[in-house]
């Protein structure tokens, strides 16, 4: 819990300790009391005395000490009903034990309770008074300074900082200090605070419980305010660490103390005003919370969700101001709003106190029982000491009490006790002197008459597994407090520069990537066969694309192929019917029919390029194309050579036709074709074409195509066709000067020119065309070159046969004048 360290006061107390120590050393075994300590505010004799330190007043009047004269005692102000109730709870537990026959029979417990006024120095002095006794000695004492402590244990203090100071002083004497409300995790360090125990869980667990509660409601953007002392700073440090692990960001975290200057508190109000978070985590004492609430009310700041620690969440009313000096008189006057006649502050206008006022119907901090869990902690602390004494004294029907007990023995025994209270609560301490960490989750619910009800809406039990520690019964709507809205599926979080991790922008996933969860930090790339949908939250299977018979391009190319086939068959029929005519017989009709057959195969082989690629279609399309075109070019080459040889044969003494007759012509065609067959066989044997799914051509489509297997084999097939075409073109070009009527070389030259032009332009077009369009380019090249050969070589002859039969004579073929 909270307190502050007033260094002048603490320094004075420490100075006194040093003076006492030095004088004690000088006087050896003679002890001198340096000043008259005030008697405890509440006390009662008994066989065994328990000490109590509570801040019955919450503040004191500030004064400036001159350091010339001895400082006057603190003048306490602001009666604290809550702490007075704590003292009463201690007295109630002691009286209950004294009236019991089961616990410490025959032994009476007494108590000495001091008012610390929230001051560290005053608390330390009270602890020393409880440890050393408070005898009124006017002459030097001859007793040894090592006499045992006057109390066997001390109950208190409420705040962590004060408890740290007290246990530091009395720790060497092993006097147990059992706090009901000091929650700083630092007090679990037994090397520093060996005699400290507590009946309230450590902030080590409370801070984590608060972080889990904030996370449960989805608050990722919160503000934080803490008391500027050990309680607030240590508790908030643990909360901050846990919050970061849970993905919670703090927009601000500011400390203050109730006695800070007004301008510092106004700065905190300005920070809250300028903030965007709607949830504030407050690690404060009820006294700091009162100051803060007062300032917030003055500035009309509302609409915030407060998440509080145990320091203030159970405090429904602020302390009532009072200036009395006697605790009972002050309490009675404040409780019933009256004044005794002897009261120094009486003005004569107030109602006079009779001492018989009725408590029924009074509603204020003293009658408020919402703090019962805190009072129960005091009850447990007193009973823990009683059970330890019961065990040490060997109590059965009676107890073996023979005088003062050793505090170390009591401390060790308290650490081992384990019992249940009448309400069924288990009381025990772990190795750090802490109880089991269990918290009720309290919700403030104002009633119609203005009273705040503390309603338990959940439980946090640190002993359970992590996923079962927090249980909430109330699912009412809560405000939203986030720096950035959640990123929906299809987006990813990108941190905003210079801001906490809870502040981010939602960036849409790139094409081909998805995120199917809220607040995803990355987008996941789809598998190669899948693509992201429009919302980028799911991967959908890519559409497979290939040149099919159903699409317009496939239909047109199929129609062109079939038309070319029919046209070639039609020319073959015409030639067959007029096979005896001079124009058919003029240039080796056998090669003409073989050329027509190869052209038919060229037109038909283009159909193997249409449709979904398969193993057989991939191997067939390129090999069939390569072999049929070589057969076609071989026939054209043969016809060209026949023209040249026939011309040479007309010269006197020429015997060239003897070396290039029909047999040689057939063998040349066969030889040229076999070379291409060998190339194709090697290609298919070493690395044949195969079906391939191309994911790179289009981002949202799969291109089904035939991979070449061996690029060398493919270009070898094309290269060989090109070589024959160039050779044929050269020979035909050389035969262009022959007599016109006889010469068909010029038609072959023109057809080869078209053929070469088509395939030269095919190469860049094929390489640059994506997907199915590369297949269409190849089909177009096949059809264009085939139509070029068919039209240039055969259509002129068909024209003469069908439309100019008078020119279809031997004389005309020989180029003779009529």
Buried (B, 14 or more C-beta within 10 A) or exposed (E): BBBBBBEEBBEBBBEBBEEBEEEBEEEEEBBBBEEEBEEBBBBBEBBBBBBBBBBBBBBBEEEEEEEEEEEEEBBBBBBBBBBBBBBBBBBBBBBBBBEEEEBBBEBBBBBBBBBBBBBBBBBBBBBBBBBBBBEEEEEEBEEEBEEBBBBBBBBBBBBBBBBBBBBBBBBEBBBBBBBBBBBBBBBBEBEEBBBBBBBBBBBBBBBBBBBBBBBBBEBBBBBBBBBBBBBBBBBBBBBBEBBBEEEBBBBBBBBBBBEBEEEEBEBBBEBBEEBEBBBBBBBBBBBBBBBBBEBBEEEEEEEBBBBBBBBBBBBBBBBBEBEBEBBEBBBBBBBBEBBBEEBEEBEEEBEEBEEEBEEEEEEEBBEBEBBBBBBBBBBBBBBBBBBBBBBBBEBEEEBEBEEEBEBBBBBBBBBEBEBEEEEEBEBEBEEBBBBBBBBBBBBEEEEEEEEBEBEEBBBBBBEEEEEEBBEBEEEEEBEBBBBBEEBBBBBBBEBBEEEBBBBBEBEBBEEBBBBBEEBBEEBBBBEEEBBBEEBBBBBEEBEEBBBBEEBEBBEEBBEBBBEBBEBBBEBBEBBEEBEEBBBBBBBBBEBBBBBBBBBBBBBBBBBBBBBEBEEEBBBBBBBBBBBBBBBBBBBBBBBBBBBBBBBEBEEEEEEEBEEBEEEBBBEBBEEBBEBBBEBBEBBBEEBBBBBBBBBEBBEEBBBBBBBBBBEBBBEBBBEBBBBBBBBBBEBBBBBEEBEEEBBBBBBBBBBBBBBBEBBEEBBEBBEEBEBBBBBBBBBBBBBBBBBBBBBBBBEBBBEBBEEEEEBBBEEBBEEEEE
